[in-house]
Amino acid sequence: MTQEAHVTQGPLTTEAGAPVADNQNSETAGVGGPVLVQDQALLEKLAHFNRERIPERIVHARGAGAYGTFTLTRDVSQWTRAKFLSEVGKQTETFLRFSTVAGNLGSADAVRDPRGFALKFYTEEGNYDLVGNNTPVFFIKDAIKFPDFIHTQKRDPYTGSQEADNVWDFWGLSPESTHQVTWLFGDRGIPATLRHMNGYGSHTYQWNNEAGEVFWVKYHFKTDQGIKNLTTDEANRLSGVDPDSHQRDLRESIERGDFPSWTVQVQIMPAAEAATYRFNPFDLTKVWPHEDYPPIEIGKLELNRNPENIFAEVEQSIFSPAHFVPGIGPSPDKMLQGRLFAYGDAHRYRVGINADHLPVNRPHATEARTNSRDGYLYDGRHKGTKNYEPNSFGGPFQTDRPLWVSTAVSGATGNHEAPSHAEDNDFVQAGNLYRLMSGDEKDRLIENLAGFISKVSRDDIAERAVNNFRQADGDFGKRLEAAVQALRG
């Protein structure tokens, strides 16, 4: 523990620095009289208390975080010119925020939900944010469907509760969700702790090297603690006994020096292969099979320092997939393209336009040199320097070298689906995942799915939901149908 409660820090003061004479009794008009407006210590204290909370995240509200280091263990300069990936043994400071997706800030940790895995690298070229999950895929492939999807996971506007009808109606009408739903309702849907799960960049990103060659990349963070999960019954009990179980476990493991770590791997696809690959490589509902693009180990991530203040460092931390560094960039992944805007916009609304000035979000090895001024919480860091470019007063200047290599596009504008590939299919990978499971894993998957589907109020919603899994695998659908029918009578 870093706190030193016995150290005397001096007199209590107001926010303006004036000493507080009495913090036990409000100033009144005589003994027993009404409180006076002139008691500024009281008014300041109450006013600040009323404003101590900022809007919680719409998604990923419930979170825990820690600082650490990323150490490069393999030379990857043939694929990327990013400086923090330039030299074997090089270490980069990081901050990792874990989270559940659907629950609010006060929800329990041990619930069936994807886990956010948002990683900030404090590199010498600025912050690089990798915003992923503990699953390599997602429910949808186009950001225009994201608000609708999240509305189905949140509280119904009439009942005020999450409704099975809303969840399964949307999933049943969105067959691309079948792969992620199979993953979510399997054993890995409820990790035992944050330390005992993998992390994934999930999206496809661009790497480019000094020669301007382009590669598509997927990130994998494999837990060195091993995979451990909870059954539904175990999770339900734990949520009632210790709703903060994951946050507590992470904090206490770091306090005792048992630093969690992950082995970092990447899959690399030469850019030229994307157009003719057997399915769309930018589809977030699909993984790249390892036999096509074997994972390559490149580094080690270790968490070794807890935040001193959860609100300042975990709640006010911001992550955006638009935070790239030279040598790394976006791909045509339509979900990623939407998130490039949505994450930054959410933080500008939630924390404020100057959220990047907060210590947890501030670049470490380089100063942010922008012409942005003023606004909420602006700290005056630019002093009297000019706020326009170009200028002849020694201001910051453009580099004329983009962070990533441009992507060729052609054709008419329009609301297009992604380009078709020979083996595009919403069910194949869900079926493959099911067939990889052991008999016991399949039993638990069927039980978890049937227990939730059986709660819908209409037979057609249940039948449509089951049919998606039937198309993934005949045995999967047959067993699930029987289980749902047994529960629905």
C-alpha positions, 0 to 999 in steps of 0.5 A, a space after each residue: 500500500 502506498 497510502 501513509 495515513 499517519 503523516 500529518 499533511 497540514 491544516 485542512 483548506 478550502 479549494 482556494 487554499 484558505 485554512 478551514 477553522 471548523 469542519 464539524 459544525 456549520 456557521 449559524 445565527 446563534 446557537 441553534 439558529 439557521 445556517 448562514 450563507 456566508 459559511 463558504 466552507 460549507 457551501 463549497 463542500 456541498 456544491 463540490 459534492 453535488 458535482 463529484 460524478 461525471 456521466 458514466 460511460 454508456 458502455 463499459 461503465 463498470 471498470 478496473 485498471 492498472 499501470 504496467 509495462 510492455 516489453 518487445 521481445 521480437 524485432 518487428 521492424 519489417 512490418 511497422 516503423 512504430 518506434 515503441 516496436 523498434 528494438 528488442 528489449 524496449 519497454 513502454 509504459 502502459 495503462 490497461 482498463 478492464 470493463 464489462 460492457 452492458 452493466 452500469 457503474 454499480 453492477 457486479 463484476 462476475 456477470 456473463 458479458 464481454 470484457 473490455 480490454 483497453 490498453 494505452 501505450 505511452 510511447 515516445 511518439 505519443 499515446 497509442 490506444 488499442 481498444 479491444 475485448 476479451 473476445 476476438 470477435 463481436 456481435 455486429 460488423 457495421 457501426 450503424 447497428 451499434 446503438 440498436 444493439 446496445 439498446 437491446 442490452 440495456 434497460 427496456 424503456 417501459 419495464 426498466 429491466 433488460 428484456 429477453 425479448 429485446 435481446 433475442 429479437 435483435 440477435 435472431 434478426 442479426 445472424 452475424 451475431 451467432 459466432 459471438 453469442 456462441 462464444 459468450 454463452 460458452 465457458 469463457 463468457 464469465 471469466 473467474 478474474 480479470 487476470 485469467 482471461 485473454 485480451 484481443 485487439 479484435 479489429 484489424 489494423 494497419 501496420 506500415 514499415 519504413 519502405 511504405 509496405 502495408 500489412 494488416 494485423 490482429 493483436 492477441 494477449 494470451 494470459 500467462 495465468 491460464 484461463 479460468 472461468 466461472 459457471 453460471 451458478 458460481 457467478 450468481 453466488 459470487 455476484 451476491 457475496 462480492 460484487 467487486 470480485 474482479 476489481 478486488 482480485 486485480 488490486 490485491 494481486 498487484 499489492 502482493 507483488 503477484 503481477 499479472 502478465 500476458 504474452 503478446 502475439 500478432 497475426 500478419 497479413 500482407 495487404 495484397 492478400 486481403 482482396 482475394 482472401 476467402 472471407 472479408 478479413 475486416 469483418 469483426 464477426 470473424 477470426 483469421 484461422 491460425 493455419 492461415 496466419 499463425 500467431 507470432 509472439 512479439 512481447 510481454 505485457 505486465 501490470 505492476 502498479 495500481 492507480 492511486 485514485 479510481 475516479 481520477 485514473 480509471 473513470 477519467 481515463 479515456 481511450 480512442 482507437 483513433 489514437 495512432 502513432 506513426 507506423 500504425 493505422 486503421 483498416 476498412 473494418 466498418 465497426 472500427 471506422 465508426 469507433 474512430 469517431 464515437 470513442 473520442 466524441 463520448 469522452 469529449 462529452 463525458 469528461 470534457 474537451 480537455 480530458 487529454 490534459 489529465 495525468 492518466 491520459 497525458 503523453 509521457 515521452 512527448 508534449 502534446 503540441 496543438 493549437 486547441 485552446 480554452 474550454 472546460 478545465 483548460 490549464 493554460 499550458 500554452 501560455 501566450 503562444 500563438 494558436 494558429 498554423 502556419 506561423 512565423 513565431 516558432 510554432 508547431 509544424 506539420 511533418 508532411 508524413 502521414 502516420 499510415 499508408 493511404 488505402 485505394 478506393 473506387 466506385 460511387 458513394 452509397 450505403 454499401 455492404 462490405 465487399 463479398 468474398 468466396 466464403 463469407 458466411 455468418 454461421 461457419 465459424 460459430 459451428 467451428 467453435 461449437 465443434 471444438 468444445 468438449 462434451 461438458 462444454 457443449 452441455 453448459 453452452 446449451 444450458 446457458 443459451 436455453 435458459 435465456 431463450 426460454 424467457 422470451 414471450 413469443 414463440 417466433 422469437 425463440 424459433 428464429 434464435 434457435 434457427 441461427 444456431 441450427 445453421 451453424 451446426 445441426 447438432 447444436 440447433 437440435 439440442 438447443 431446440 429440445 432444451 428450449 422446448 423443455 423449459 417453455 413447456 
